[in-house]
Amino acid sequence: MLAQSASVEDLVRRQPPVLTVTPASTAGIVEELAIYHAAFASCFKYVGQPQWFAVYLRGLLVADVPRKNIEAVALRLLGAGEAADRHVRALQHFVSEGVWDDAAVLRRHWGLVEERLGEDEGVLTVDGSDLPKQGTHSAGVARQWCGVLGKRANCQAGVFVGYASRHGYTLLDRRLYLPELWFSPAYRDRWLAAAIPPQTGFATKPALAADMVEAMVASQQLRARWLTGDEGYGDDPAFLDRVAACGRWYEVARSTHVWPLVEPDGQTTRAAPTAWVPPATHSMGPVPTRVRLHPDSPSSQAVPTIAAAVPDTAWQRHRVLEGGKGPLLA
């Protein structure tokens, strides 16, 4: 929890730098891009793949290609001569059918992030992002909440984990969210057409985020103490428990209810609730299956209630920023 750390002031003071691109800042970018590309060459399975990876990487950065589709990128970088069709097909095959070690790419990326941005007080950021769609065949597309549009709409939903420190910020990992209806028999043909791995199981967005955080922590490649996310993740107890098990600190909303620590005989333990499925009280009606708190479980408390019991000497006041009506303090 936020109040547990004495380094909040450092986090407030170390605002990520504003990243602006100027003509002067692009000097040597071609050489740097070549070095960056070479760092991932060993992750590809076939000899020609690094070459097409370089083309695709350059295409994403070309400013005069407004639509970054495969054909436009291939024609812009490789020309529209006699071999144009062959180049387009080769680049399309690399993106859609190519095979490479995705886990190795992520590990190498995390290593580069640690080299350039890593620090002990690094912050993991968890959030979702949605892409509006018109069709029905893209993997995971469905009518669901679309944050970009601010309403329910036909879209794909993704979950992303980023990293921020006083040196900068970047993305670390991503997962495509598959709505529950995609696991129904009616969507079987779309499932196969989208080449979704058959072993894929349903997972909520907080569960997907927790999977990525656990994988990053287990790799021991990137330093990070904090994790932040919006209430969609912060209100999920299972997600917070998994983050805590990874040894990461996080903020909680004031409305959060928790089970406080108790210290019997000098040993600190948590007054944890007991999971319980109510037994059937009669033979009629459905059998209870929903897990609930046992009636004998200890009562939870709101975070402000616990905070009020902490002595004033245990708190530190920090200036977060200068607001229009004076400094904002926490």
N, C-alpha and C positions, 0 to 999 in steps of 0.2 A: 504494500500500500504506500501511497505517496508520502504519508507522514513518517514513515520508517526511515527515510533516507536523509542524511545530512548534506547530500550533494545536489539538492534541488536548485540551489542558487547557481551552481555551476551550469546546470542544464539550462536555466533561464538565460544566463549570460552568454552561453555558447550557442547563439542562434545560427542555424545553417547559413552559409554565405549565399548571397544572391548571385546566381550563375547567369552571366550575360555573355553573349557571343559577339565579338567584334572582329574586324578584319585582322587586327594584330594578333588576336588570340588564336587564330586559325593557322598561323605560321607553323610549319612542320607537322600539320595534321595528317598528311599523307604518310609520312614516315611512322607516326604514332599508330595510325590505323593498321599499317603492315605489321608492326610489333604486336598489336592487340590480336590481329588475325592469327598470327603464328602461335600464340599461346593456346589456341584451341585446335590446332591442326591434328594433334594426336587423338582427338575424340571421334574422328570420322573413320568409317570402316573401309571405304574404297579410295583408290588413288586420286580420282578426279574430283572428289567431293570438296576438298579444301578450295579448289579453284572456283567452284560455283558458290561456295560460301562467301568467298571474297567479292564476287559479283553482286550477290544479294545484299551483303553488308554495305557495299558502296551505294547500291541503288536506294537503300533506305535513307541515305544522307544527301542524295542529289536533290537540290532545291528546285530545279526546273522540271520535275516530274510530279505534277499535282496529284495524280492518282498512282499510288505505288502498287499497281498490279504487275504480275510477272511479265506480261508482254511489253508493257511500257518501259519497265526497267531494262529488259534485255535489248530492246531496240535503241534506247538512249545510250547504253554503255557499250554495246557490241556492234551497233550499226544496223542498217536496214538493207544490207547487201544480199547476195545469193544464199548465204548461210543463216539468214535471219530466222527462218522457220525452225531450223535445227537448234539454234541457240535458245529460242523460246521454249521448245519442247524439253531441252536439256535442263533449263532452269526450272521449268514446271515440275519435272520429274524429281529434281533435287528437293524441292519444297514439299511436294505432296507424297512422294514415294521413297525418298531417301532415308537411309538408316544411319543413325549415329548414336553414340552413348550419351543420352540425355543427362543421366546422373553425373557423368564425368564432366560435362559442360557446366552443370550447376556447381560442382565442387571447385572447378577451376575459377569460375566467376566469383564464388565466395572468397577464394584465396586472393583474388585481385582486389576485391572490396576491402578485405582486411589490410592489404598492403597500402592502399591509398586513403581509406576513410576510417579504418578501424580504431577504436579506443575503448577503454574500460567502461565508460559511461555511455556507450552506444545504445541506440534506441531502435527496437523493432517496431514497425508500424503495420497494423493489420487493417485491411479495408476491402470492400468489394467494388467492382466496376462492371457496368452493364453496356452491352452493345445492341442497339436497336436493329432488328432484322425484319425483312418483308416476307421472306419465304418460310418454309416449314421443315427443311431438310438438314439445316446446319445442326451439328451435334449440340444437344442440350437446349435448343431453341424452344421456347414456350411462352405463353402469355403469363407473365409474372411481373413483380415489381421491377421497374426500370429506373434506377437512380438518375440517369442522364435526363430522362423525360419527366421525372417526378410523378409518375403514375404507373399503373399496370399497363403493360404493352408487350408485344411480341419481341423477345430479345434473348440474347445469350447472357448469362451471368457468370462472372468469374470472381475468385477470391485471390488477393495478392498480399504478399508480405514484402515490406520495404525495409530500408535501413537508413538511419540519419545519425549524424554526429556533427561536431563543430567543423569538420572538414568537408562536408557535403552530404549528398543523399542519393539513393539509387534503389532499384527493385532487386529483390533477392529470389523470389519464387512465385509461382502462380498455379492455380487449379481451376479447371472448368467445373462449374456446378451443374449437376444433372438433376432436374426436378424429379419428384417421385413418379410422375406420370410416364417418364421415359423408361421406367422399369416395368410397365404394364405390357401385356401381350399385344395391345394395339400398336405399340411403338417398336415392335420387334424388327420389322423391316427397316425402319429408319436407323435403329441401333446398328444393324449389320452394315447398312450403306455408309454410315459414318465411321465404320471400322473402330468402334469402341471396344476395348478389350473385354472379353467375355467374363473375366473374373471381377470386373468393376462392381462394387456394391454402392448402395445409396449412402450418402453422407451429407449431413447438414453443413452449412457454410462455416459455423464455428468449428466443427469437427475437421473440415478441410484445412482451416487455418492452423489448428493445433497440430495436425500431421506435419505441416510444413515447418512450424516452429520446432517441433521435436527433432525433425531430421536435421535442421540447421544446428541445433544445440549439440546433437549427437556427433556431428562432424568435427566439432571442436576447432573449426577453422576461423570463426569470426567472433570477436568479443562484443557482447551486448548485455547490459544489465537490465534495461527497462523494456516494457512492451506497452504500446498504446493502441487503442481501437475505439470505435464508436460503441454506442449502447447495444447494438445488435450482437456484439461479441462480449462486451463487459457485463451484460445481464445474463450470460449463459454460465451457470455454476460449473458445469462439466469442463468447459473451455478454460475457465480460470483455474480450476484444480490442476489441469494438465500443464498450464503455464507455470503455476507455482511449483509443480513437481520438477520442472526444468530449472528451477532456481532463479527465475526471472521475476522482477518486481513489476507491479502494475497499479494503475489507478482504478478506483471504483466510484460509482455514482453515490450521492448522499442517500439515495433511497435503498441502497443495498442492505440486505439483512445477512448477518453472519453469525457463526457460532464462535464465541470468544475463547481465548486461551485461558486455561485454568492451571493452577500450580499446586497440586496436592503433594505434600512432603517434599517440596522443592523441585519437583520434576514438572516441566511445562508440557502439557498435553492439550488437545483440543476437545471441547465438549461436543463431539460430533453427533449428528442425528443418526438414527437407525432407519434403514430402508425397510419397507414393510408392504406386503400386498394383503389387503383385507380379505379374510376368508368369506366364503359364501355363507350367507345367513339363512338362506332357504333354497329349496330345489327349483323354484321358479325364477326365470329371468337369466340374464347373462352372468357368467362367472367373472368376478373382478380380476382384472389383469394390470391395472394401472398402479405403479409403485407410488406409495405415499409415505409420509413420515409416521413413524410409530407413535401412538398416543403417549408413551412414556419417554419420548425423546426430549432432550433439553430444549428450552425455548431459544429461538434466535433473537438477536438484537440488531437494531438499526445502527449503522456506522456512526452517526452523530451522537448516539447514546454512549457508545464506547469511547468516542473521542472526548466527550464531556467529562469522563471519569479520569482522564489523563491529566496529571498536574500541569499547571501553566509553565513550570520550569522545563518541561520536556519538549516544548514547542519552540520553533523559530519562525519569525516573520520574514517574508521575502517580497520584494517588489517585482511583480511579474512584468509590468509595462506601464508606460505613461498613457493614461486614458484622457478623454476629452474633459473629464471632471476631476482630474487629479490622478495620482498613481493608483494602480490596481494592486492590492496587496493580497497575499495568501499566507 
